[in-house]
Amino acid sequence: MPKGLEVEDLRIGEGPKARRGNIVDVRYEIRLSRGELISDGVQEGLILGTRRTFAGFERGIEGMQAGGLRQLRVPPHLGYRDGRLLVCRLELLSIGHYK
């Protein structure tokens, strides 16, 4: 994991672990450290390692298994780079392979 990214597994999933190059579907909730909701929803078809979202989000998914639930504390240099610490809750719905 990158320096400063804090990861807490709340539920371990099953099957293979997500890694760069996998296509994942993930349910997410992103909050500021004081609890204010910034964004939530489902990200479908995210290819890990392509930087389609902020680094802490993608790197925080790596190593998860389908059905897993994880909480991240993302420092500014891995988040939106605006000085805000983000707290993300991720549920990995599925893992596929890029063809």
Helices and strands as residue ranges (DSSP letters): E 6-11, E 14-17, E 22-32, E 37-47, H 55-61, E 65-66, E 69-74, G 76-78, E 86-97
